[in-house]
Amino acid sequence: MTRFTPAELEAARDRLVPDVVADDLRVLFCGINPGLMSAATGHHFARPGNRFWPVLHLSGFTPRQLRPAEQRELLTYGLGITNVVARATARADELSADEYREGGRLLALKVARLRPKWLAVVGVTAYRATFDDRKAQVGPQERVIADTRVWVLPNPSGLNAHWTAQTMAEEFARLRAAAED
């Protein structure tokens, strides 16, 4: 794994992490925003402690655990990745309420254009802030964007100690089963 100095990570704040998207995906996963490691590498969920890639495999979405650098391979499985907010930060709590709202508006436009079967927002707190839905819980939502159903998944960050990799994988697998119907 490439090591970055604190100065290199700080300089990454201005870099965008490109979406991994296509039309008519089974699931479009949506992170909160890129972390500094993701911005430095150009790969989603790049921080070593992030459990997204292991959980994606444990849940049966991928036949093996992909590395962040292999993110484009998701498209072959009908999967993609985007973010609510494009701006990279060290922590999601650096984002403002306005950034979440504007991110939600832009995300809805993107989803309407790409038409995935499911939009999977990783992080219930991010979903609540983005769509002003204070009562949302992990799982399928009543909200539909164009014809796309919405599912909220637990945040795979290593900071989210309430969920183990196994319990997260179980929730991701529920979404996988719904996306196969």
C-alpha positions in Angstrom: 0.0 0.0 0.0 1.2 3.5 -0.8 2.0 5.6 2.2 1.2 9.3 2.2 2.7 12.1 4.4 0.3 14.3 6.3 1.1 17.1 3.8 0.2 14.9 0.8 -3.1 13.9 2.4 -3.9 17.5 3.1 -3.1 18.5 -0.5 -5.6 15.8 -1.6 -8.5 17.8 -0.3 -8.8 19.5 -3.7 -8.9 16.3 -5.7 -12.1 14.7 -6.9 -12.7 11.0 -6.7 -14.4 10.0 -10.0 -17.7 8.1 -9.8 -17.8 4.5 -10.9 -21.2 4.5 -12.7 -23.1 3.3 -15.7 -26.8 3.3 -16.7 -29.2 0.8 -15.3 -27.0 -0.6 -12.5 -28.5 -3.1 -10.0 -27.1 -1.0 -7.1 -25.5 2.4 -6.9 -23.7 2.6 -3.6 -23.4 6.2 -2.3 -20.8 7.1 0.3 -20.9 10.3 2.4 -17.9 12.0 0.8 -14.3 10.9 0.0 -11.8 10.7 2.8 -8.4 12.1 2.3 -6.9 8.7 1.5 -9.6 8.2 -1.2 -8.8 11.6 -2.6 -5.1 10.9 -2.6 -5.5 7.6 -4.4 -8.6 8.3 -6.5 -10.3 5.2 -5.2 -13.5 5.0 -3.1 -13.3 3.6 0.4 -9.5 3.5 0.2 -8.7 3.9 4.0 -7.4 0.5 5.2 -9.7 0.4 8.2 -12.8 0.9 6.0 -14.8 -2.3 5.8 -16.7 -1.6 2.6 -14.7 -3.9 0.3 -14.6 -6.9 2.8 -18.3 -6.5 3.5 -19.2 -6.2 -0.1 -17.6 -9.6 -0.6 -18.9 -11.2 2.6 -22.4 -10.2 1.6 -22.1 -12.0 -1.8 -22.1 -8.9 -4.0 -18.6 -9.9 -5.4 -17.1 -13.3 -5.8 -13.8 -12.2 -4.1 -12.7 -9.2 -2.1 -11.8 -6.4 -4.4 -9.2 -3.8 -3.6 -10.0 -0.1 -3.9 -7.8 0.1 -7.0 -10.1 -2.5 -8.7 -13.2 -0.4 -8.1 -14.1 -0.3 -11.9 -14.6 -4.0 -11.8 -17.8 -3.3 -9.9 -19.4 -2.4 -13.1 -19.2 -6.0 -14.3 -21.4 -7.0 -11.4 -24.0 -4.2 -12.1 -22.7 -2.1 -9.2 -21.4 1.4 -8.9 -20.2 4.0 -6.4 -20.7 7.7 -6.0 -20.8 10.1 -3.0 -23.3 12.6 -1.6 -20.7 15.3 -1.4 -17.7 15.4 -3.7 -15.5 17.4 -1.4 -12.8 15.4 0.4 -12.4 15.8 4.2 -10.6 14.1 7.0 -14.0 13.4 8.7 -17.6 13.6 7.6 -18.4 16.0 10.4 -16.5 18.7 8.5 -19.4 18.9 6.0 -22.1 21.5 6.4 -25.9 21.0 6.4 -26.0 23.0 3.1 -23.4 20.6 1.5 -25.6 17.6 2.4 -28.7 19.3 1.0 -27.0 20.3 -2.2 -25.4 16.9 -2.5 -28.8 15.3 -2.1 -30.2 17.5 -4.9 -27.4 16.6 -7.2 -27.6 12.9 -6.2 -31.3 12.8 -7.1 -30.5 14.2 -10.5 -27.7 11.7 -11.0 -30.0 8.8 -10.0 -32.8 10.0 -12.3 -30.3 10.1 -15.2 -28.6 6.7 -14.5 -31.7 4.8 -13.3 -30.1 2.2 -11.0 -32.6 -0.3 -9.5 -31.4 0.6 -6.0 -29.6 3.5 -4.5 -27.7 2.3 -1.3 -26.7 5.1 0.9 -23.9 4.0 3.3 -24.6 5.7 6.6 -27.9 6.4 8.2 -26.7 9.8 9.6 -25.7 10.9 6.1 -29.0 9.8 4.7 -30.9 11.7 7.4 -28.9 14.9 6.7 -29.1 14.5 2.9 -32.8 13.9 2.6 -34.0 15.6 5.8 -35.5 12.4 7.1 -34.7 12.4 10.8 -36.5 9.1 11.5 -34.8 7.0 8.8 -33.3 3.6 9.9 -31.1 1.1 8.3 -33.0 -0.8 5.6 -35.3 -0.1 2.7 -36.9 3.4 2.6 -40.2 4.6 1.4 -38.4 7.2 -0.7 -38.2 6.6 -4.4 -36.1 8.7 -6.8 -37.5 8.5 -10.3 -38.0 4.7 -10.4 -35.1 3.9 -8.1 -35.7 2.4 -4.7 -33.6 3.6 -1.7 -31.9 1.4 0.9 -29.8 2.8 3.8 -26.8 0.6 4.8 -24.6 1.0 7.9 -21.5 3.1 7.5 -18.6 0.8 6.8 -16.1 3.2 8.5 -13.9 1.6 11.1 -15.2 4.3 13.4 -18.7 2.7 13.3 -18.2 0.2 16.2 -21.9 -0.5 16.5 -21.8 -2.8 13.5 -19.4 -5.7 13.0 -18.3 -6.7 9.6 -20.6 -9.8 9.9 -23.7 -7.8 10.9 -23.0 -5.3 8.1 -22.6 -8.1 5.6 -26.0 -9.4 6.7 -27.6 -6.1 6.0 -25.7 -5.7 2.6 -26.9 -9.3 1.8 -30.6 -8.2 2.4 -30.1 -5.5 -0.2 -28.4 -8.0 -2.6 -31.4 -10.3 -2.3 -33.8 -7.4 -3.0 -31.7 -6.3 -6.0 -31.9 -9.8 -7.5 -35.7 -9.9 -7.5 
